[in-house]
Every structure is written in C-alpha cells, then in structure tokens.
C-alpha cells in the first residue's frame, strides 16, 4: 500500500491543520495534513493537502466528502501526485 496525497479545497479562512486531520480521520490514517495560509494574515487560503495512509483510504475520503458542506463551504477533494513537505507549506 502506498500513501496518497489529497487536495482539499473549500476550506474556511479559520480552518486549521487539526480540523483537516480530524475531518479526514474517519476515512483512514492521516499521515500529515496542512492548510495553506497567506503569509501576512496567517488566514487559510481556502485549501490544503493531506497525505492518507493508502490510496484506498484517499479514494474513500474523496467519495464521501467531495461536494459536501463543511463550515458553510462546499468541499472539493481530488487525488493528487503533488508532494508536500513542511518547508513548502509553512
């Protein structure tokens, strides 16, 4: 089983890494989760990335959450080949 990266869009300005991890945790192991933030305001840019423990878990999260409402925003989830490192998102 290989790990799989998800793009998660439609997050609120107040979204946190912890909330993203918690949201996806019901669908499998969340290896890492990062909400992308604006440098000056530190508010969420409205999207983030999460690395799931397997492709099957990632597909399950996409199937369950894509298009659903979360904190008054419609979520968009996609499988991605993008690799996120802590230095690229912080």
N, C-alpha and C positions, 0 to 999 in steps of 0.2 A: 504494500500500500504506500503510495506516495502522497505527500502533502499537497494541498491545493490552495491557491490564493483566490480570494473573493474581492470584488469591488462592491462596496455598499454605498449607494447614493440616496439622497433624500433625507439626510440626517439634519436635525435641527442645529441652530447656532450653539446651543448649550450642550450638545452631545459630547460624551466623554468616551475614552478608551474602555473604561469599565462597563458603561452601558452597552457598547457594541459587543464586548465579550459576553456579557450576560444575555443579550438578545440572541446571539448565535449559539450559546452554550447548550441549549436544548436539543441541538441537532448534531452534536458531537464535540470532539475535543477542539478547543480554540487554542492553537499554539501561540499566536500573537494577534493583537488587534490594535489598530492605530486609526484615530480620527485625524484627518489632515486639518491643520489650523492655519489661520492667517498669522503672519509674523508679528504684526503690530498689535492687533486687538486680542490675539490668542483665542478668538472665537472659531468654532468649527466652520470649515469651508463647505460643509454640506455633504461631504463624502469621506470614506475611509477604506481601509483594506484590512482583511482578516485572513489569516492562514489557518485553514482547517486541517485536522489530523489526517484526512483522506479525501480522495475525490468523491467517494460515495457520500460522505458527510456534507461536503460542499454542495453537491447536487441536491441533497435533501433540504438544506437550508434555502437554496435558491427556489426550489419548488414550493416550499412552504411560505416564504416571506416576500418574494418578488410581487410587487403591486399592492401589498398590504399597507395599512396606515400605522405609523409609529410616531407618537408625539405630534399629531396633526400634520404629518408629512407622508407622502406616498413613497415607500421604499422601492429602489431599483437595485437588484442584485445580478451580478454577472460573474461567471468564472473568468479568470484572467491568468495570463502567463507572467504578469508583472511580478517581479520580486521586490519586496520591500525590506529595507534594512532600517534599523533605528536611526542611522545617520541621515537617511534620505527623507525622513518624515519629521524630524524634530528640528 
